[in-house]
Amino acid sequence: MIPMSWPDALLIHRAAENFEGAALLSQSAVLKRLAAAWPKTRRSGEINTSAQPDTPLEDFWKGIMVDFNHWEVLAQASPVEVMEGYQVLRGNGIILPDGTLNHLAGSLLKKEAAGKLMADFGIKPGDMK
């Protein structure tokens, strides 16, 4: 069998309708900061791309090392917040080992950021055309 690429191997997990994970994310400012910083956080190691797409997400994390100090700086979070947040985000399938987010989590962060920017600039939804 030809090994899959990271995007192919994780597609089913990235596209999952993870409403529970998105609900958890929406309730915590710390988790939102950690999730927003995740794509830029340094990671090393090789993802297990020989696994089948229906393999549990946890199996794809084997061999991945996260630079937690870098993540702390990017997310402006304490070491305890990063370690606890990592367990929550990883365990609930919100962050993925290739540096991406579940699509619902990504959409939630984008919508929240857009709403905050609009409010900061005094733009009302009807003004956008």
C-alpha positions as CSV (number, residue, x, y, z in Angstrom):
1,M,0.0,0.0,0.0
2,I,1.2,3.5,-0.9
3,P,1.4,5.7,2.2
4,M,-1.1,8.6,2.3
5,S,-0.1,12.2,2.6
6,W,-0.9,14.1,5.8
7,P,-3.9,15.9,4.2
8,D,-5.3,12.7,2.9
9,A,-4.8,10.7,6.1
10,L,-6.4,13.4,8.2
11,L,-9.2,14.4,5.9
12,I,-11.9,12.4,7.6
13,H,-10.9,13.9,11.0
14,R,-10.6,17.5,9.6
15,A,-14.0,17.3,7.9
16,A,-15.8,15.6,10.9
17,E,-19.0,17.4,12.1
18,N,-17.4,17.9,15.5
19,F,-20.2,20.1,17.1
20,E,-19.2,18.9,20.6
21,G,-15.6,20.1,20.1
22,A,-16.8,23.4,18.7
23,A,-19.1,23.9,21.6
24,L,-16.2,23.4,24.1
25,L,-14.0,25.7,22.1
26,S,-16.7,28.4,22.1
27,Q,-16.9,28.5,25.9
28,S,-13.2,29.1,26.6
29,A,-11.1,32.1,25.7
30,V,-7.9,30.2,26.5
31,L,-8.9,27.3,24.3
32,K,-9.7,29.7,21.5
33,R,-6.3,31.3,21.8
34,L,-4.6,27.9,21.8
35,A,-6.5,26.7,18.8
36,A,-5.8,30.0,16.9
37,A,-2.1,29.6,17.5
38,W,-2.0,25.9,16.7
39,P,-1.3,26.1,13.0
40,K,1.8,28.2,13.6
41,T,3.1,26.2,16.6
42,R,6.3,24.3,15.9
43,R,5.9,20.5,15.7
44,S,8.3,17.8,14.7
45,G,8.1,14.1,13.9
46,E,6.3,12.0,11.3
47,I,2.6,11.4,11.2
48,N,1.6,7.8,10.8
49,T,0.4,7.9,7.2
50,S,0.4,4.2,6.7
51,A,-2.8,4.1,8.8
52,Q,-6.2,3.8,7.0
53,P,-8.4,6.9,7.0
54,D,-10.8,5.3,9.4
55,T,-8.0,4.8,12.0
56,P,-8.7,6.5,15.3
57,L,-7.3,10.0,15.4
58,E,-5.1,9.2,18.4
59,D,-3.0,6.8,16.2
60,F,-2.0,9.7,13.9
61,W,-0.4,11.5,16.9
62,K,2.2,8.8,17.5
63,G,5.7,10.3,16.9
64,I,4.5,13.9,16.9
65,M,6.4,16.2,19.2
66,V,4.9,19.7,20.1
67,D,7.1,22.7,21.1
68,F,5.0,23.7,24.0
69,N,7.2,26.7,24.9
70,H,6.6,28.1,21.4
71,W,2.9,27.5,21.7
72,E,2.8,29.4,25.1
73,V,4.4,32.4,23.4
74,L,2.1,32.3,20.4
75,A,-1.1,31.9,22.4
76,Q,0.0,34.2,25.3
77,A,-0.9,31.4,27.7
78,S,0.7,30.0,30.8
79,P,2.4,26.6,30.8
80,V,-0.4,25.0,32.8
81,E,-3.0,26.5,30.3
82,V,-1.1,25.1,27.4
83,M,-0.7,21.6,28.9
84,E,-4.4,21.4,30.0
85,G,-5.6,23.0,26.8
86,Y,-3.5,20.5,24.7
87,Q,-5.3,17.6,26.3
88,V,-8.7,19.1,25.8
89,L,-8.1,20.2,22.2
90,R,-6.3,17.0,21.1
91,G,-8.7,14.7,23.0
92,N,-11.7,16.3,21.4
93,G,-10.4,16.3,17.9
94,I,-10.2,20.1,17.6
95,I,-6.5,20.2,16.7
96,L,-4.8,17.8,14.4
97,P,-1.2,16.6,14.3
98,D,-0.4,18.2,11.0
99,G,-1.1,21.7,12.4
100,T,-4.7,22.0,11.1
101,L,-8.0,22.4,12.9
102,N,-11.2,20.5,12.6
103,H,-13.2,22.5,10.0
104,L,-15.9,23.6,12.5
105,A,-13.3,24.9,15.0
106,G,-11.6,26.8,12.2
107,S,-14.9,28.3,11.1
108,L,-15.8,29.3,14.6
109,L,-12.5,31.1,15.1
110,K,-12.8,32.9,11.7
111,K,-16.4,34.1,12.4
112,E,-15.5,35.3,15.9
113,A,-12.5,37.1,14.6
114,A,-14.5,38.7,11.8
115,G,-17.2,39.8,14.2
116,K,-14.6,41.3,16.6
117,L,-13.0,43.2,13.8
118,M,-16.3,44.5,12.5
119,A,-17.2,45.7,16.1
120,D,-13.7,47.3,16.6
121,F,-14.1,49.2,13.3
122,G,-17.8,50.1,13.9
123,I,-18.9,48.1,10.8
124,K,-22.5,46.8,10.9
125,P,-23.3,43.6,9.0
126,G,-25.5,45.5,6.6
127,D,-22.5,47.8,5.7
128,M,-20.7,44.8,4.1
129,K,-21.6,44.6,0.4
